[in-house]
Amino acid sequence: MSFLGVIFSSFYYGFWVMLRTLPVLILTLIALSAPIFAIQHIAVVYTVIFIGLTIGLAYIFVTMLRAGLASMRATDTPTFDGLVKATLRMFFVFFIVQFIFFVTLQGAVVAYYFYVLLPSAVPEAWNAFDPEAYGLPQWGWLKLVLFLTTDEFFFRPPEVVFLGTVFTLLTAVIGAIIAGLFGVPMAAASANAVQHSPQNDLIFGFGSHFFSIDILQLICGGLAALVGQSQQLQTLLLDPSRPAASIALITVAVLFAYFYLMSVPIAAMALGYKRHRQAIADARAAEISPIFDPEEHKEEVKNLRRARQSAASGTAVYVPKRQRSDENGDPGDPEDGDEVDDNIFRA
């Protein structure tokens, strides 16, 4: 399958990933919301939010990957123990490692952007934020927080707008790189949640199909950003004259669009796992069985086929060796099965 074939197949399988995951997502939200409405305590609210953003998110991610694998017939029915292990592995290994990667790379980008590019491009805007004016110490990171949170931040010169666009693109590229590196290993971990597990390790397929997953992550992220920043969509949602049913329908359509755009890169991860595993199986089969070239042994095959057809048609008849000897005038050899006169053994 070519690169474009992987891209188009991911958009196709993304639709099935969304449909297979949607019931599980709804049931998970109901299960997480039930304690909040039943107990109605702030501690329960915070606990449910924490569980939902950690283990709950990891479980949904495993479900989406398994939905992609099931759509491609690349896995079997999961077990409860397998799902629990896959969810815990997804969170405590992949999510935490990816978070460390993202924070490290993003921290370098943020530091360079806010402490090198922005002060050199718009020094008057940067120097306008003084922590002492807010009763705070003169710390650089406090200046950054003030720049991001105060009302003056919405005054954006063209230089700030351009640098902000570059910053957003770099953030998206970092996320796409991480998805491309860990996409197939996460799908491999989700594929282990079956009774007869393939026993994939944590780095199975690390970096495999990097470019296809990376490109799809950037495309879907860019489309989601365009949908979220659409002025027409915001006008439709904030228009007080529109009926509530119409606003609800638009909101549901937007949520479906976001969910589908999130499902496409996950489908690419599942497809990358299937193709990577198939490539390994093909390589092993090529090592075990030698390659047979029909053209090279064409004459041998023809002769063998003629011999079998001749024997099957009855043209080849077995003639005993004694009969062949009599026809040739040879008395034969006792060792060849001819009869021997018993008188020679008397006396």
Helices and strands as residue ranges (DSSP letters): H 3-39, H 42-51, I 52-56, H 57-71, H 80-89, I 90-95, H 96-112, I 113-117, H 118-121, H 123-127, G 131-134, H 140-149, G 151-154, H 158-191, H 210-228, H 231-238, H 244-288, H 298-313, H 321-327, G 334-336, G 342-345
